[in-house]
Structures are given as structure tokens and as C-alpha cells.
Amino acid sequence: MTLIKSETLLIILAHPKTDSFCASCAQVLCQRCNEIGRLCIVRDLYAEAFDPVMGPNELDSKSSFDALILSHQEDLRQAGSVVFIGPEWWGRFPAILEGWLDRVLRPGIAYNYQEDFLQTRSSVGLLNGQTWHLVVSSDSAAQAEHPLKTTMFDHGAAFCGALAGSTIWCGPQHDASWHDRREWLSGVSALAARDPSQTEAKLKGDAP
């Protein structure tokens, strides 16, 4: 089993507005990485016009020849941490990010299947040693259990062999004070820490 030991931090940003709070979170996190000398890669899905729709040929082949998809897969394989940043819409991340999961997390990239001597098929995650974090902008208050976290951590990270990291829930946004936003951004900035224990110690906006 190969462990990912890279210090590279990959940001997957999914918000259509360049002046959104989500965009500010990505900017603050990338800036903090630069300050401590950690390589940070930002993939802005809307700015890249990422196509979330998987066609039938791509589905059947279990791989993609699309240059944009291949570049995302390469960034994913090189990352020690992945931070997904986006708004909560209808209890989920935007469709463009869910399409990223569909098209980028493919066999041979994020997982594989194997059979034992009884020909029982099981999945094997390939992103071992990688940690996923969530930064969620919402008009709802944080919840200990939320379908978005279930999708990303229990069904996503766990299946691919990655570790479930922190969730920074930035909400409710509609009546947030300057102090609230500063605390959320402080928590986001702490995700730049190389040592997961340092991240946990510094987070102030982590959902329960």
C-alpha cells in the first residue's frame, strides 16, 4: 500500500462568484501556505469552466482522455491534503463539485477493485495518507451530522483511502458579524499546518 507523503495542499474551489466568502477562504488559505513555505494548488472549478457531466464513453472506459480531467487527477495524486471549499446548496455542495467527484475519482486514480481467492470483489483506496478537509459556506447553523459531511467523508474519503479531516462550517452567513467571519477565516488559515495535530489545536470554526 502506497502512502501519500506530499506536503502539497490542493484547494478545490466551487463558487461561481469571484468576490464570494468562499473565494476569500481560498485566498486566505493559499496565502498562509505561502507564508509557511507549503506548496498550494488552487483549482477554481467555475473559472476553469469544469464540465461536471460524465459522458457514456468515459463511464464505460473507466478513464478520461480529457486534458483538464487528467490535470486534476495528477494534482490529486500529488496532494497530501485536499480542502474542498464551497457553499451548501440544498444540503450539498454545488453540482460542479459533485461532478468533479464523478469524473476525477476514477479507478486507478482514487481506488481500485480486487478479488480474493473466492472471487469476492472488494474496493481498495489509493489515496492513503491523504487528508480531506471541508470549508462550507451556509445560511444554516453547523450540525454535528449533515448529509454533506456524510457524502464527502463517509462515502468519498473513506472509499478512496483518505482520512476525514476538519469541517469548518461558515454559517449562518446572512447575519454573520465581522467577528464571525474573522473567526471562520482564522480556522481556514489553520488548515495550512503540515501537522494535523497543529491544525486541530488552532481551529476555531470547526463544526461539532
SERO-4910 file (N, C-alpha, C, O; in steps of 0.05 Angstrom, whole numbers):
BEGIN
 pado doro    nc1    nc2    nc3   cac1   cac2   cac3    cc1    cc2    cc3    oc1    oc2    oc3
  Met    A     17    -24      0      0      0      0     18     25      0     35     28     17
  Thr    A     13     43    -19     29     67    -21     17     90     -6     -7     96     -8
  Leu    A     33    103     11     23    125     27     32    151     13     55    154      5
  Ile    A     13    170     12     19    196      1     32    213     23     20    218     44
  Lys    A     57    221     19     72    236     39     77    265     30     92    279     44
  Ser    A     65    273      9     69    300     -1     59    322     18     39    317     31
  Glu    A     72    345     19     63    367     35     45    386     18     35    406     29
  Thr    A     41    380     -7     25    397    -24     -4    398    -14    -16    377     -8
  Leu    A    -15    422    -13    -43    425     -6    -59    433    -31    -52    453    -44
  Leu    A    -79    418    -37    -96    423    -60   -123    434    -52   -136    423    -35
  Ile    A   -130    457    -63   -156    470    -58   -174    466    -82   -167    473   -104
  Ile    A   -197    455    -77   -218    452    -97   -240    473    -90   -255    469    -72
  Leu    A   -241    494   -106   -259    516   -100   -283    514   -119   -280    511   -143
  Ala    A   -307    515   -107   -332    513   -123   -352    535   -116   -371    530   -101
  His    A   -347    558   -126   -366    580   -123   -365    598   -148   -343    604   -157
  Pro    A   -388    605   -159   -388    620   -184   -379    649   -182   -372    661   -203
  Lys    A   -379    660   -158   -372    689   -155   -343    692   -145   -335    679   -126
  Thr    A   -329    709   -158   -301    714   -150   -298    730   -124   -277    730   -112
  Asp    A   -319    744   -116   -318    760    -92   -334    747    -69   -342    760    -50
  Ser    A   -338    721    -71   -353    706    -50   -336    702    -25   -311    705    -26
  Phe    A   -349    695     -4   -334    688     21   -318    662     16   -296    660     27
  Cys    A   -328    644      0   -313    620     -7   -286    627    -21   -265    616    -15
  Ala    A   -288    646    -39   -263    655    -53   -244    667    -33   -220    664    -36
  Ser    A   -254    682    -14   -237    694      7   -223    672     23   -200    675     31
  Cys    A   -238    651     29   -227    629     44   -204    616     29   -183    610     41
  Ala    A   -207    612      3   -186    600    -13   -162    619    -14   -139    609    -12
  Gln    A   -167    645    -16   -145    664    -17   -129    664      9   -104    664      9
  Val    A   -143    664     32   -130    665     58   -114    640     62    -92    641     73
  Leu    A   -125    617     55   -111    592     59    -86    590     42    -65    581     51
  Cys    A    -88    598     17    -65    598     -1    -44    617      9    -20    611      7
  Gln    A    -52    640     18    -33    660     29    -18    649     53      6    653     55
  Arg    A    -32    635     70    -19    624     94      1    602     86     22    599     98
  Cys    A     -7    586     66     12    565     56     38    578     46     59    568     51
  Asn    A     35    600     31     58    614     21     76    624     43    100    624     41
  Glu    A     63    634     65     78    645     87     95    624    101    117    630    110
  Ile    A     85    599    103    100    578    117    115    560     98    127    541    106
  Gly    A    115    567     72    131    552     53    119    526     44    133    508     36
  Arg    A     92    524     45     79    499     36     67    504      8     53    524      4
  Leu    A     72    485    -10     61    488    -37     31    485    -36     20    467    -25
  Cys    A     18    504    -49    -12    504    -50    -21    506    -79    -11    523    -94
  Ile    A    -39    489    -87    -50    489   -114    -80    495   -112    -94    482    -97
  Val    A    -89    515   -126   -117    523   -126   -130    516   -153   -121    525   -174
  Arg    A   -151    500   -152   -166    493   -176   -194    505   -172   -211    495   -157
  Asp    A   -199    527   -187   -225    541   -186   -243    529   -208   -239    535   -231
  Leu    A   -262    512   -200   -278    497   -219   -294    515   -238   -296    510   -262
  Tyr    A   -306    536   -227   -322    554   -244   -304    570   -263   -310    573   -287
  Ala    A   -281    579   -253   -263    595   -270   -252    577   -293   -246    587   -314
  Glu    A   -249    552   -287   -238    533   -308   -260    523   -326   -255    509   -346
  Ala    A   -285    531   -321   -308    520   -336   -308    489   -336   -312    476   -356
  Phe    A   -303    478   -312   -302    450   -309   -329    437   -316   -350    446   -306
  Asp    A   -329    417   -334   -354    404   -342   -359    381   -323   -344    361   -322
  Pro    A   -381    382   -307   -386    361   -287   -400    337   -299   -404    317   -284
  Val    A   -407    337   -324   -422    316   -336   -404    294   -348   -388    300   -366
  Met    A   -407    270   -338   -392    248   -349   -408    235   -372   -431    227   -369
  Gly    A   -395    232   -395   -408    220   -418   -407    190   -417   -393    179   -401
  Pro    A   -423    177   -434   -425    147   -434   -398    134   -440   -392    113   -429
  Asn    A   -383    145   -459   -357    133   -466   -337    134   -443   -323    115   -437
  Glu    A   -337    156   -429   -320    159   -406   -328    140   -383   -311    129   -369
  Leu    A   -354    137   -380   -364    118   -360   -355     90   -366   -346     75   -348
  Asp    A   -359     82   -391   -352     54   -399   -322     48   -398   -314     26   -390
  Ser    A   -306     68   -405   -277     64   -406   -264     66   -378   -241     58   -374
  Lys    A   -280     76   -359   -270     80   -331   -245     99   -330   -231     98   -310
  Ser    A   -242    115   -350   -220    134   -350   -227    157   -369   -247    155   -384
  Ser    A   -211    178   -369   -216    201   -386   -191    208   -402   -169    205   -392
  Phe    A   -196    218   -426   -174    229   -442   -175    259   -444   -160    272   -459
  Asp    A   -193    271   -428   -196    300   -427   -172    312   -412   -166    304   -389
  Ala    A   -158    331   -425   -134    342   -413   -139    355   -386   -123    354   -368
  Leu    A   -163    368   -383   -169    382   -358   -173    361   -336   -163    365   -314
  Ile    A   -187    340   -342   -192    319   -322   -165    306   -314   -160    302   -290
  Leu    A   -148    300   -333   -122    288   -327   -105    306   -310    -91    296   -292
  Ser    A   -107    333   -314    -91    351   -297   -101    351   -269    -86    354   -250
  His    A   -128    349   -265   -139    348   -238   -131    322   -224   -124    322   -201
  Gln    A   -131    301   -239   -123    275   -227    -94    275   -219    -87    264   -198
  Glu    A    -77    288   -235    -49    290   -227    -45    306   -202    -29    299   -185
  Asp    A    -59    329   -200    -58    346   -176    -67    330   -152    -56    332   -130
  Leu    A    -89    315   -155    -99    299   -133    -79    279   -123    -76    276    -99
  Arg    A    -66    265   -141    -47    245   -134    -23    256   -119    -10    242   -104
  Gln    A    -16    282   -125      7    294   -113      2    308    -86     20    317    -73
  Ala    A    -24    309    -79    -32    325    -55    -31    309    -30    -40    286    -29
  Gly    A    -20    320     -8    -22    308     18    -47    315     32    -57    300     49
  Ser    A    -58    339     26    -84    348     37   -101    360     15    -90    373     -4
  Val    A   -127    356     17   -145    367     -2   -166    383     14   -178    372     32
  Val    A   -170    408      7   -190    425     20   -212    432      0   -207    446    -20
  Phe    A   -236    422      5   -259    428    -12   -273    453     -1   -282    453     22
  Ile    A   -276    474    -17   -288    499     -8   -312    505    -26   -309    506    -51
  Gly    A   -335    508    -14   -359    514    -30   -383    520    -12   -382    516     12
  Pro    A   -404    530    -24   -429    535     -9   -445    510     -6   -443    491    -22
  Glu    A   -462    510     14   -482    489     17   -507    497      3   -521    516     11
  Trp    A   -514    482    -18   -539    487    -32   -556    462    -31   -547    440    -40
  Trp    A   -580    464    -19   -598    441    -16   -584    417     -2   -588    394     -9
  Gly    A   -568    425     18   -556    404     35   -532    391     22   -522    371     32
  Arg    A   -522    402      0   -499    390    -15   -481    412    -25   -488    435    -26
  Phe    A   -457    404    -34   -440    422    -49   -453    426    -77   -469    410    -85
  Pro    A   -445    448    -91   -455    452   -118   -450    429   -137   -431    413   -133
  Ala    A   -467    426   -157   -465    403   -175   -438    402   -189   -429    380   -196
  Ile    A   -425    425   -193   -400    425   -207   -379    410   -190   -361    397   -202
  Leu    A   -381    411   -164   -362    397   -147   -369    367   -146   -351    350   -145
  Glu    A   -395    361   -145   -403    333   -145   -395    320   -172   -387    296   -172
  Gly    A   -396    335   -193   -386    325   -219   -356    321   -219   -346    303   -232
  Trp    A   -342    337   -204   -313    333   -200   -308    306   -187   -290    292   -195
  Leu    A   -323    300   -167   -320    273   -154   -325    251   -174   -310    232   -175
  Asp    A   -346    254   -190   -352    233   -210   -330    229   -230   -323    206   -237
  Arg    A   -319    251   -240   -300    249   -263   -271    246   -255   -255    235   -270
  Val    A   -264    256   -232   -235    255   -223   -229    231   -206   -208    219   -209
  Leu    A   -247    223   -189   -242    200   -171   -249    174   -186   -270    162   -181
  Arg    A   -232    166   -204   -237    143   -221   -219    119   -214   -199    123   -200
  Pro    A   -226     95   -223   -209     72   -218   -181     76   -228   -176     87   -249
  Gly    A   -162     68   -211   -134     72   -218   -123     99   -209    -99    103   -209
  Ile    A   -141    117   -201   -133    143   -191   -139    145   -161   -121    151   -146
  Ala    A   -164    140   -154   -172    142   -126   -177    116   -113   -177    113    -88
  Tyr    A   -183     95   -129   -189     69   -118   -186     48   -140   -183     54   -163
  Asn    A   -186     23   -131   -186      0   -149   -203    -22   -137   -212    -20   -115
  Tyr    A   -208    -42   -153   -222    -66   -143   -203    -90   -144   -187    -92   -161
  Gln    A   -207   -108   -124   -191   -132   -124   -210   -155   -116   -231   -152   -105
  Glu    A   -201   -180   -123   -216   -204   -117   -199   -223   -100   -175   -225   -105
  Asp    A   -211   -236    -80   -196   -255    -64   -199   -283    -77   -209   -285   -100
  Phe    A   -190   -303    -64   -189   -330    -76   -217   -341    -80   -221   -360    -95
  Leu    A   -237   -329    -67   -265   -337    -71   -279   -320    -92   -303   -321    -97
  Gln    A   -262   -303   -105   -271   -284   -126   -292   -264   -115   -309   -255   -129
  Thr    A   -288   -258    -89   -305   -237    -77   -292   -210    -82   -268   -206    -77
  Arg    A   -307   -192    -94   -296   -166   -103   -298   -146    -80   -318   -144    -67
  Ser    A   -276   -131    -76   -276   -110    -56   -260    -86    -67   -243    -89    -84
  Ser    A   -265    -63    -56   -252    -39    -64   -227    -34    -47   -226    -41    -24
  Val    A   -207    -21    -60   -182    -13    -46   -177     16    -52   -174     24    -75
  Gly    A   -176     32    -31   -170     61    -35   -141     65    -42   -123     51    -33
  Leu    A   -136     85    -59   -109     91    -68    -98    118    -58    -76    125    -63
  Leu    A   -115    132    -43   -106    158    -33    -98    157     -3   -103    175     12
  Asn    A    -85    135      4    -76    130     31    -56    151     40    -37    157     25
  Gly    A    -60    162     64    -42    183     74    -51    211     67    -40    231     77
  Gln    A    -71    213     50    -83    239     43   -105    246     63   -119    229     73
  Thr    A   -108    272     69   -129    282     87   -147    301     73   -138    319     59
  Trp    A   -173    298     76   -193    316     64   -205    334     86   -211    325    108
  His    A   -207    359     79   -220    379     96   -243    392     81   -242    394     56
  Leu    A   -263    402     95   -286    416     83   -288    444     95   -286    448    119
  Val    A   -292    463     77   -299    490     85   -325    497     71   -327    498     47
  Val    A   -346    501     88   -373    503     78   -385    530     85   -386    537    109
  Ser    A   -394    545     65   -409    570     70   -438    564     68   -448    551     49
  Ser    A   -453    572     89   -481    565     90   -497    586    105   -487    602    120
  Asp    A   -524    587     99   -542    603    114   -554    588    138   -571    599    152
  Ser    A   -545    564    142   -554    547    164   -532    544    185   -508    547    178
  Ala    A   -540    539    209   -520    535    230   -507    507    227   -518    490    214
  Ala    A   -484    504    239   -469    479    238   -485    457    252   -499    461    272
  Gln    A   -483    433    241   -496    409    252   -474    387    255   -456    384    239
  Ala    A   -477    372    277   -458    351    282   -460    330    260   -439    319    251
  Glu    A   -484    324    251   -488    305    229   -501    320    206   -521    333    210
  His    A   -490    318    182   -500    332    159   -495    315    134   -474    303    132
  Pro    A   -515    314    116   -511    297     92   -487    304     75   -475    287     62
  Leu    A   -479    330     75   -456    338     60   -431    325     71   -414    315     56
  Lys    A   -428    324     98   -405    312    110   -406    282    106   -385    269    102
  Thr    A   -430    270    106   -432    241    101   -422    234     73   -407    215     70
  Thr    A   -430    250     54   -422    245     26   -392    248     23   -379    230     11
  Met    A   -381    269     33   -353    275     28   -334    257     45   -313    249     35
  Phe    A   -342    252     70   -324    237     87   -330    207     87   -312    191     82
  Asp    A   -354    199     93   -361    171     95   -362    156     68   -353    133     66
  His    A   -372    170     48   -374    157     22   -351    164      3   -344    149    -15
  Gly    A   -338    187      7   -317    196    -10   -289    189      0   -276    171    -10
  Ala    A   -281    203     21   -254    199     32   -250    170     41   -229    158     33
  Ala    A   -268    158     55   -265    131     66   -262    111     43   -245     93     44
  Phe    A   -278    114     22   -277     95     -1   -250     97    -15   -240     77    -26
  Cys    A   -239    121    -16   -214    126    -31   -189    122    -13   -167    126    -23
  Gly    A   -193    115     12   -170    111     29   -159    136     43   -140    134     58
  Ala    A   -172    159     38   -164    184     51   -175    187     79   -195    173     86
  Leu    A   -163    204     94   -172    209    122   -192    232    122   -189    251    107
  Ala    A   -212    231    139   -231    252    143   -218    273    162   -211    266    185
  Gly    A   -215    297    153   -202    318    169   -223    336    183   -242    326    195
  Ser    A   -219    361    181   -236    381    195   -258    391    177   -255    392    152
  Thr    A   -280    400    189   -301    414    175   -304    441    187   -310    444    211
  Ile    A   -300    462    171   -304    489    181   -330    499    168   -332    504    144
  Trp    A   -350    502    185   -376    509    176   -380    539    180   -381    549    203
  Cys    A   -381    554    159   -382    583    159   -411    592    156   -420    599    134
  Gly    A   -426    592    178   -454    599    176   -466    600    204   -456    590    223
  Pro    A   -490    614    205   -505    626    183   -491    651    172   -480    667    187
  Gln    A   -491    653    146   -478    676    133   -495    701    133   -484    723    134
  His    A   -521    698    132   -539    721    127   -537    742    150   -542    766    145
  Asp    A   -532    733    174   -530    752    196   -503    751    210   -500    759    234
  Ala    A   -482    742    196   -456    739    208   -443    766    213   -446    784    196
  Ser    A   -430    769    235   -416    793    242   -388    793    231   -378    772    222
  Trp    A   -375    816    233   -347    817    225   -330    798    241   -312    785    231
  His    A   -337    796    267   -322    778    285   -326    749    276   -307    733    277
  Asp    A   -350    741    269   -355    714    260   -338    707    236   -325    686    235
  Arg    A   -338    725    216   -323    720    192   -293    719    197   -278    703    185
  Arg    A   -283    735    215   -255    734    222   -248    707    236   -227    696    230
  Glu    A   -265    697    253   -261    671    265   -261    649    245   -244    630    246
  Trp    A   -279    650    226   -280    629    206   -255    629    189   -243    608    183
  Leu    A   -246    653    181   -222    655    165   -197    646    180   -179    635    168
  Ser    A   -197    651    206   -175    642    222   -174    611    223   -152    599    221
  Gly    A   -197    599    224   -198    569    223   -189    558    197   -175    538    196
  Val    A   -197    572    175   -189    563    149   -159    566    146   -146    547    135
  Ser    A   -147    587    155   -119    592    154   -103    570    168    -81    562    159
  Ala    A   -114    560    190   -101    539    206    -99    513    190    -82    496    198
  Leu    A   -114    509    169   -113    484    154    -86    482    139    -79    461    129
  Ala    A    -71    504    137    -45    503    124    -24    488    139     -4    480    128
  Ala    A    -29    483    165    -10    469    182     -3    442    170    -21    427    162
  Arg    A     23    435    170     31    409    159     24    386    178     17    364    169
  Asp    A     25    392    204     20    371    225    -10    372    231    -20    393    241
  Pro    A    -25    350    227    -54    350    232    -60    358    261    -81    370    266
  Ser    A    -43    351    280    -48    358    308    -47    388    312    -61    399    329
  Gln    A    -29    402    297    -28    431    298    -53    443    287    -63    463    297
  Thr    A    -63    431    265    -88    441    254   -111    440    274   -125    459    277
  Glu    A   -114    417    286   -136    413    305   -133    433    329   -154    442    339
  Ala    A   -109    439    337   -105    456    360   -113    485    354   -121    500    372
  Lys    A   -110    493    328   -114    521    321   -142    527    311   -150    550    310
  Leu    A   -157    506    304   -183    511    292   -202    524    312   -204    515    335
  Lys    A   -216    544    303   -236    557    320   -264    555    308   -284    557    322
  Gly    A   -266    550    282   -292    549    269   -301    521    262   -320    518    247
  Asp    A   -288    501    273   -295    473    266   -322    466    277   -329    472    300
  Ala    A   -338    453    260   -365    445    268   -363    422    288   -344    407    288
  Pro    A   -382    420    306   -381    399    326   -384    371    313   -383    351    327
***
